[in-house]
Amino acid sequence: MDDSAATDGWRTGSRSRFDLTPPRHFVLPAILLLLSEEPGYGYHLARRLTDLRFGRVDRPSVYRALAQLESDGLVESAPSEPRPGQPGQERRVYGVTEHGERALRSWMGVIKEERDRLDNVLRRYMATGTLDAVLAEVEGGWASVTGPAWSPVSSTSWVDEHWPRYSPSAPTDTPAADRGERHASTSRFRLVPERSVALVEARSSVGPITFGAIGVTGTIDVGVHDGEVVLDDPPAAHVEINVDELRSGNRLYDAELLRRIDARRHPVVALDLRDCVPAGSASRFRLGGDVTIHGVTRPIHGTVSVTVGRADRLVVQGDHVVDIRDFDIESPTVLMLRIYPDVRVQLQVEAEREG
């Protein structure tokens, strides 16, 4: 976290509720770590500590920490060779003692325990399933922490010919008002790119790899009444994901993904909604449609949840496991790494009513 992020904090209006700051309790083991890499001067350590993202660390605090570590026998110092023609205050070079190396090993155990606790916090946050949690996962590259959340078995399933399509309600002689039915004309909702995210979770021979993209675009045409989706008319939707926006945090993996999909010729993954029926509750629906990847279009279906928020904003969440070989894509390989063909595609998008 950079210094600006550490001091800006989270604000409501002009009032700061709390500050977002990096941990400050590990300066002593951090100094031991840097000195175990190579001996150094105090003023050099201040700059190197900044690279570890512990917030602002000034020289006086570094020298105070060095004095404490030296008095505890964890570091030792010696005067450096004077530089010809540059008289001045004596400079001292600091290094780690054997006792300091043992203390550093113990500190690493403490840091590992602390990381496990923090990782658990991240997992619990991801388990909330909120859109902001998914956005945070993509922005922070948390896949290595949260791990895969799906069964590692290929489960691509295309639309069943017997699966019920949308059909208007059966005609009746009873007036709609007397039946208590809700009616709503179709409105167009446009995806909010900065609040719409796609995740592609893959298995590999070295563990899970997650590619994420913020900036999903498209439209959803559906009726909404009293905070619920109403299927008076068949809904429609078109969603696009720019392939070159998918990032895993590893340049080799990203380059191989773009090469396999042939992003120059097929820069967009497109989803088109064809059918929609309720799936047992007011907020869940079974969708049928077409997905186009690598220039190949296949029918596909799955279940999504739809939440109508304030100001008639829609939040749609769903996922599906596909086999990339069905889209004429070979399983990527990078050096000794192999990525398996079944991948889980997760979409969480937010859309606002036009006009």
N, C-alpha and C positions, 0 to 999 in steps of 0.2 A: 504494500500500500504506500503511495507516495505521500509526501508531507502535506500537500494540499488536501488530499482526501482525509488525512488524519486530523486536520484541524477544522475543516468545514463542518463536520458533524451532520446530524440529521435535523432538519429545521422544519418547523411549522410556522409559516409566515416569517417574521423576523426573529422569532424566539427559538433558541437552541434547546432541544429537549435532552440530548445527550451527545457526547462526542464519540466519533468513530476513530479509535486510536489503535495502533499496533501494540503487541505485548511489550512491556518494558522490564520484565523481571528476568530476562535471560542475557543481560549485558555481560555479566561475569563469565558464564560459559561461552558466550560468543567470542569474548576476547581470548579465552583459552583456546578455542577452536582456531581462530586466526593465527595465533602465535604457534600452534602446533603445525600449521601449514608452512610458516616461515617466521623467523624472528623479525621484529620490526620496531620502529620508533612509535612513540605515543601519538604524534600528530598524524602519522600514516594510518594508525588504527582507527582514528575517528572517521576518516574517509571510507575505509574498508567496512566499518560497522554500518555505515549508511547503505552500502550495497546489500546488506542483509535485511533491510526494510524494518528496522526496529524503531523507526521514527527519527526525530532529531536527536543527535548525540553530539554534544560539544566537547571540545578538548578538555576543559576542566573536569568534566565528569569522567572522561576516559582516564586522566591521570589519577583521579581519586580511586577509581576501580583498580588501576595498576598498583597503586600504593597498598590497597587492601590485599590484593592477591599476593604481592611480594611479602607483606608482613605475615601472611598465612603460609608462606613457603611454596606457593603454587607457581610463581614465576620468579625469575631472577633477572637482574640487569647488569650490564657492564658498560663502561664508557666506550663510545665509538672512537675510531681513529679520527683525529682532527683533520679538517680539510685545509690544505695549504692555502695561505693567503686569506682565510676566512675565520679570524678569531671570533670568539663569542661564547655564549653559554654552552657548557658541556652537554652533549647529546648522549642519551643512554639507549642502548638496544636491549629489548626485552625478549626473553625466551621462556618456554615452559620447562619446569622441572619434572622429574619422575613422579613426584607427589602430585604435581599438576596434571600429568597425563592420567593418573588413576582417578583423580577428581573429575576430570573431563569425561572419562568413561562412565562414572556414576551419574553425572549430569545428563549424559545422553539417554540413560535409562529413565530419568525423570521426564525428559522432554518427550520420549516415546510414550510414556503413560499420559502425559498432557495431550499429545496429539490424538491418542486413542479416544480420550474424552471429547475433544473437539470434533473428531470425525463422527462420533456418535451424535453430537449436536447437529452436524450437517445432514446426517442420515434422517434424523427425526424431522428436520425442516423439509427435506425432500419428500418424506412420507406424507406431509400435509397435502401434496398433490396440487397446490395452488399454481396459478399461472406464473406468479412472481418467483416461486421456487424453481420452476423449470427455467425461466429466464436467467436466474442466478446460476443454475447449473451450467448453462451454455456459456455465460459470461466468464465464469470462474473455472471452467474445465474440471468439474468435480467428479467426473466419471470414475477416476481411479479410486475415489473415496467411497462413493455410493455403490459402485459395483453393478452388475447386471440385475435387472428387476423382472426377468422373464425366463421361461423355461428354454434351455438351449436345444430345442428340438424344432426342426423345420415344420411349420404349420400353415404354409400358404394354402388358402382355400378360396377358390373362385366362386362366383355366384351360383348357388344351387338353382337348377331349373325349377325346382318345386318351392323355392322361397317366395312368399307372398309379395307381390308388387303393391305399390300404392293404388288404391282405388277409392273413388268418392263413396261416401256413406250411402247405404241402400235407400232408395226413395221411400218416402212415407207420407201419409195423408195428414199427420199431425204437424201443426205449424212449428217452425223451429223455436220460436219464443216459448211455446208451451213445453217443448222437450228440454228446455234449459240448455241448449247447445250454445257453444261460443263460436263466434264468427269473426274473422279478421281478414282484411284484404292484405295481399302480399306486399311487403316492403323490401327494399334493397338495403342490405347491410354491407358496408365495405370494411375489409380487414384493416386493422391498425398495425402497420408493419413493425413498429417498435415494441408492440405487445403481442406479436405473433411469432411462434418459434416452432422449428422442426428439429427432432432428434433422430439420428440414425444410430442404433446401438448394434454393434457387430461383435461376434466372438472371434477370437484369434488364437493361434497356438501359444501366445504369451499372455493371454488374458483379454478382458473386454476392452473394446475401443469404442468411443462415442464421438460421432461427428454432430455438430450442432450449428444451426443457422437461425439468426434472428432477422426478421424482415420478410416473412411470408406475406404474399399479397393475394388479392382476389375479392370475390363478392359472394354473398349469400342472399338468395331471394326466398323469403319465408314470411308467413303471417304470425304476428305476435299479439296476444290479447291478455291483459291483466297479468303480465309477467310470465306468461307461458306460451310456448310454441303451439300454434293451431294449424292443423293440416287440412284446411278447407280446400286448398289447391296444392298440387304437387310442388314441393320446394325445389329449388335448383341452386347449384353452387359451382364455382370455378375457382380453384386455388392453385397458385404457382409457387414453386420453391426454386430459387436460383442455385444451381449446383455449385458454382464457384464460391458461394457464401458458406458452404459447409466446412467447418474447421474442427480438427481434433486436438490441436495443440502440438502436433508433430508434423513437421513440414514434409517428411518422407511419406507418411501415411496420406496426407492431403494430396500430394502430387500424384500418388498411385491411384487414389480414388478418382481424381479428375481425368487421369489417363484412361482408366478402365471404362468410365462412363462416356468418354470422348466429349468432354464438356464444351469444346469449341463447336462441335456440330450439334450437340444436344444440350444446350445450356440450362434447360428448364425441366423440372419434374412437375407434371400437371395432374390435378385431380378434378374430375367432373362428376357431380352428383346426378344420379338417374332416378333412384327410388328411395323412399323413406317411409317407415312404418313405426309406430310406437313399440317400445320394448319393455313393457311391464310397469313403467312409471312415467310421470309427467315430464321427466327430464332426460329420459334415455330413449334412444332411437336406433333402429337398425337401418343402415344405409347401404345402398347398392350403387355402384358407379363404375367409372373407368379411371385407371391410372396409367400415365404415359411416362416411361423411364427409358432413356437411351434410345428414344425414337420408337419404342415398342409399346403398344397399348394393350392392356389386359383388363377384363372385368374383375371387380373386387368388391367385397362387402365386409362390414364390421359394425360394431356398436360404439356409439358416442354418447357423451353426456352433454347437454346444452343447458346453460344457465343464463337467464335473462336478468341483467343487472340494472343499475340505475341508468336513467336516460335511455332505456331500451338498448343497452349494449348486450351483445351476445358473447358468451365464452363457450367455446366448443373444444372438447377434449376427447381424444381417441387414439388408439394405436392398433397396429396390425403387423404380423410377421410375414415377410415375403421371402421368396427364394430368388435371388438376383439372376440365377440362370434362366428363369422364365422370361427375362428381359434381354437375353442374349449377352449377358455380362459374365465374363469369367471371374472366378474368385481371385482377388488381388493377392499378390505375394511381394514382400519387400525383404530382400536378403533371405534370412532363414524364417521370416515371419509368414504365416499363412492365415488369411482371413476366410472364415467359413461362409458359405453362400446364404445361410438364413440370417436375415437381419430384421430387427424390430424397428419399425418406423412409427414415431410418436408425433402427433400434432396437437398443439395447444394454441388456439388462436382467439383473438378478441376482435369483434367487429362492431361498428357503430352505424346506426341508421343514417342513411343519406338524407340531407335536407333537414 
